[in-house]
Structures are given as structure tokens and as C-alpha cells.
Amino acid sequence: MKVSTKGRYGLRALLDLAIHSQNNQVVTVLSISQRQDISKNYLEQVFSALRKSGLVKGVKGPQGGYVLNEDPKELTIGKILRVLEGNLFEIGDSEEENNVFKQCIHNRVWKALEEQINKVVENITLADLIDDYKKRQSDYLMFYI
């Protein structure tokens, strides 16, 4: 499994959006871009995919931007990554049914890896990341007081 820049930036952007859009407050791509130090043009492409999938809702106009369209408690990291990355675990060649060596490796190794990856990304929600962020932010602030 290799997560591309699009997937990594997309997760950061959605976490930023979730943290800064309390009470359905609209958040601009520019503000996320500045906070996360990610190109605004690149983030616009990421948000286009997120909007088309229904994970975020775009608000047009001078005060426009984005809001989450799903409850962070229900929005898994797996769902986000699949929107941005497609399949999370892909084996390069198709397994031939009559090749016992390939079948053994496929069933014992590749399928097991795929199941574990899916288990991890489906058990972490955006709300979990928000909670982790708040705890780390609180710990960070306490350290400097």
C-alpha cells in the first residue's frame, strides 16, 4: 500500500476542515492551504474529488467554501482514502487459478495484508483524528505554559 500525496493532503485538509468548521461554519480552501502549507491549486483538485463523492459540500459566493457533508464519527479514513486513491491494496498481476504457488501466496499473504489494511482504515474515523488533534494540541500548549 502506498498513499499518494493526494491521499495524505486530502486527509490533512479534511481534518483541518472538520476542526475549523464547527457549527457548519464554511471554511475556504485558501485558509486550509495557508494553515497546512499546501498549494491552493492542488487542494482545489482534492476538494473537487471530495465534493463529487459527497464527503464535503461546496458553498458558492464571496463567503463560500466547504463544510463536511458527513458526521465525522461516521466518516472512516478508509472511505476518505478510497475516494482519493481508489483501491487501497492492489496486487500487480492477476492470479492464475491453475498455479498453486500463486494461489498459496495470494491467499496467505496478499489477502491477509489486504484484510488488515482494511481493518485499520475502517476502524479509524475522522472524529478519532479530531480527538487526537485536540489532545495533542492541549498537551503542546500545556508544555509551553
C-alpha positions as a Markdown table, in Angstrom:
| # | Residue | x | y | z |
|---|---|---|---|---|
| 1 | Met | 0.0 | 0.0 | 0.0 |
| 2 | Lys | 1.3 | 3.4 | -1.0 |
| 3 | Val | -0.7 | 6.5 | -0.2 |
| 4 | Ser | -0.1 | 9.3 | -2.7 |
| 5 | Thr | 0.3 | 13.0 | -2.0 |
| 6 | Lys | -3.4 | 13.4 | -2.9 |
| 7 | Gly | -4.4 | 11.0 | -0.1 |
| 8 | Arg | -2.1 | 12.4 | 2.5 |
| 9 | Tyr | -3.0 | 16.0 | 1.7 |
| 10 | Gly | -6.7 | 15.1 | 1.5 |
| 11 | Leu | -6.7 | 13.6 | 5.0 |
| 12 | Arg | -4.9 | 16.7 | 6.4 |
| 13 | Ala | -7.3 | 19.0 | 4.6 |
| 14 | Leu | -10.4 | 17.1 | 5.8 |
| 15 | Leu | -9.1 | 17.1 | 9.4 |
| 16 | Asp | -8.4 | 20.9 | 9.1 |
| 17 | Leu | -11.9 | 21.4 | 7.7 |
| 18 | Ala | -13.5 | 19.4 | 10.4 |
| 19 | Ile | -11.7 | 21.2 | 13.2 |
| 20 | His | -12.4 | 24.7 | 11.7 |
| 21 | Ser | -15.9 | 24.2 | 10.6 |
| 22 | Gln | -17.6 | 23.8 | 13.9 |
| 23 | Asn | -21.4 | 24.5 | 13.7 |
| 24 | Asn | -21.3 | 24.2 | 9.9 |
| 25 | Gln | -19.1 | 27.2 | 9.5 |
| 26 | Val | -17.8 | 27.5 | 5.9 |
| 27 | Val | -14.0 | 27.1 | 5.5 |
| 28 | Thr | -12.2 | 28.3 | 2.4 |
| 29 | Val | -9.6 | 26.3 | 0.5 |
| 30 | Leu | -7.3 | 29.3 | 0.8 |
| 31 | Ser | -7.4 | 29.2 | 4.6 |
| 32 | Ile | -6.8 | 25.4 | 4.7 |
| 33 | Ser | -4.0 | 25.9 | 2.2 |
| 34 | Gln | -2.3 | 28.5 | 4.4 |
| 35 | Arg | -2.6 | 26.6 | 7.6 |
| 36 | Gln | -1.4 | 23.3 | 6.1 |
| 37 | Asp | 1.2 | 24.8 | 3.7 |
| 38 | Ile | -0.3 | 23.0 | 0.7 |
| 39 | Ser | -0.8 | 24.6 | -2.7 |
| 40 | Lys | -4.2 | 26.1 | -3.1 |
| 41 | Asn | -4.5 | 24.9 | -6.7 |
| 42 | Tyr | -3.7 | 21.3 | -5.6 |
| 43 | Leu | -6.2 | 21.5 | -2.8 |
| 44 | Glu | -8.9 | 22.7 | -5.2 |
| 45 | Gln | -8.4 | 19.4 | -7.1 |
| 46 | Val | -8.6 | 17.4 | -3.9 |
| 47 | Phe | -11.8 | 19.2 | -2.8 |
| 48 | Ser | -13.3 | 18.7 | -6.3 |
| 49 | Ala | -13.0 | 14.9 | -5.8 |
| 50 | Leu | -14.3 | 15.1 | -2.2 |
| 51 | Arg | -17.3 | 17.2 | -3.3 |
| 52 | Lys | -18.1 | 14.9 | -6.2 |
| 53 | Ser | -18.1 | 12.0 | -3.8 |
| 54 | Gly | -20.4 | 13.8 | -1.4 |
| 55 | Leu | -18.0 | 13.9 | 1.5 |
| 56 | Val | -18.0 | 17.7 | 1.5 |
| 57 | Lys | -20.5 | 20.3 | 0.4 |
| 58 | Gly | -19.4 | 23.4 | -1.5 |
| 59 | Val | -20.9 | 26.7 | -0.7 |
| 60 | Lys | -20.7 | 29.3 | -3.6 |
| 61 | Gly | -20.3 | 33.0 | -3.3 |
| 62 | Pro | -18.0 | 35.6 | -1.8 |
| 63 | Gln | -18.3 | 33.9 | 1.6 |
| 64 | Gly | -18.1 | 30.4 | 0.0 |
| 65 | Gly | -16.0 | 27.4 | 0.9 |
| 66 | Tyr | -16.7 | 23.9 | 2.1 |
| 67 | Val | -18.3 | 22.1 | 5.0 |
| 68 | Leu | -18.3 | 18.5 | 5.9 |
| 69 | Asn | -21.3 | 16.6 | 4.5 |
| 70 | Glu | -21.0 | 13.6 | 6.8 |
| 71 | Asp | -20.7 | 13.2 | 10.5 |
| 72 | Pro | -17.0 | 12.8 | 11.5 |
| 73 | Lys | -18.0 | 9.9 | 13.7 |
| 74 | Glu | -19.3 | 8.0 | 10.7 |
| 75 | Leu | -16.6 | 9.1 | 8.2 |
| 76 | Thr | -13.8 | 6.5 | 8.2 |
| 77 | Ile | -10.3 | 7.0 | 6.9 |
| 78 | Gly | -10.9 | 4.1 | 4.6 |
| 79 | Lys | -13.8 | 5.9 | 2.9 |
| 80 | Ile | -11.8 | 9.1 | 2.5 |
| 81 | Leu | -8.7 | 7.3 | 1.1 |
| 82 | Arg | -10.8 | 5.2 | -1.3 |
| 83 | Val | -12.3 | 8.5 | -2.7 |
| 84 | Leu | -8.9 | 10.0 | -3.2 |
| 85 | Glu | -6.8 | 6.9 | -4.0 |
| 86 | Gly | -9.2 | 4.2 | -5.3 |
| 87 | Asn | -8.4 | 0.7 | -4.3 |
| 88 | Leu | -6.1 | 0.7 | -1.2 |
| 89 | Phe | -4.4 | -2.6 | -1.9 |
| 90 | Glu | -3.7 | -3.8 | -5.3 |
| 91 | Ile | -1.6 | -6.8 | -6.5 |
| 92 | Gly | 0.2 | -6.3 | -9.7 |
| 93 | Asp | -0.6 | -9.5 | -11.6 |
| 94 | Ser | -3.8 | -11.5 | -11.6 |
| 95 | Glu | -3.6 | -14.9 | -10.0 |
| 96 | Glu | -3.9 | -17.8 | -12.3 |
| 97 | Glu | -6.4 | -20.4 | -10.9 |
| 98 | Asn | -4.2 | -23.3 | -12.0 |
| 99 | Asn | -0.9 | -22.0 | -10.4 |
| 100 | Val | -0.8 | -23.5 | -6.9 |
| 101 | Phe | 2.2 | -21.4 | -5.9 |
| 102 | Lys | 0.5 | -18.1 | -6.8 |
| 103 | Gln | -2.7 | -19.3 | -5.0 |
| 104 | Cys | -0.9 | -20.1 | -1.8 |
| 105 | Ile | 0.9 | -16.7 | -1.7 |
| 106 | His | -2.2 | -14.9 | -2.8 |
| 107 | Asn | -4.4 | -16.5 | -0.1 |
| 108 | Arg | -1.9 | -16.5 | 2.8 |
| 109 | Val | -0.1 | -13.2 | 2.2 |
| 110 | Trp | -1.8 | -10.7 | -0.1 |
| 111 | Lys | -5.4 | -11.4 | 1.1 |
| 112 | Ala | -4.2 | -11.3 | 4.7 |
| 113 | Leu | -2.5 | -7.9 | 4.1 |
| 114 | Glu | -5.5 | -6.5 | 2.4 |
| 115 | Glu | -7.8 | -7.6 | 5.2 |
| 116 | Gln | -5.5 | -6.0 | 7.9 |
| 117 | Ile | -5.2 | -2.7 | 5.9 |
| 118 | Asn | -9.0 | -2.5 | 5.5 |
| 119 | Lys | -9.5 | -3.4 | 9.2 |
| 120 | Val | -7.2 | -0.5 | 10.3 |
| 121 | Val | -8.6 | 2.2 | 7.9 |
| 122 | Glu | -12.2 | 1.2 | 8.6 |
| 123 | Asn | -11.7 | 1.4 | 12.4 |
| 124 | Ile | -10.3 | 5.0 | 12.5 |
| 125 | Thr | -12.8 | 7.8 | 11.9 |
| 126 | Leu | -12.3 | 11.5 | 11.3 |
| 127 | Ala | -13.7 | 12.1 | 14.8 |
| 128 | Asp | -10.8 | 9.9 | 16.2 |
| 129 | Leu | -8.3 | 12.2 | 14.4 |
| 130 | Ile | -10.1 | 15.3 | 15.7 |
| 131 | Asp | -9.9 | 14.0 | 19.3 |
| 132 | Asp | -6.2 | 13.1 | 18.8 |
| 133 | Tyr | -5.5 | 16.6 | 17.4 |
| 134 | Lys | -7.3 | 18.2 | 20.4 |
| 135 | Lys | -5.4 | 16.1 | 22.9 |
| 136 | Arg | -2.0 | 16.8 | 21.2 |
| 137 | Gln | -2.8 | 20.5 | 20.9 |
| 138 | Ser | -3.7 | 20.6 | 24.6 |
| 139 | Asp | -0.5 | 18.7 | 25.6 |
| 140 | Tyr | 1.5 | 21.0 | 23.4 |
| 141 | Leu | 0.0 | 24.1 | 25.0 |
| 142 | Met | 0.5 | 22.8 | 28.5 |
| 143 | Phe | 4.2 | 22.1 | 27.7 |
| 144 | Tyr | 4.8 | 25.8 | 26.9 |
| 145 | Ile | 2.8 | 27.3 | 29.8 |
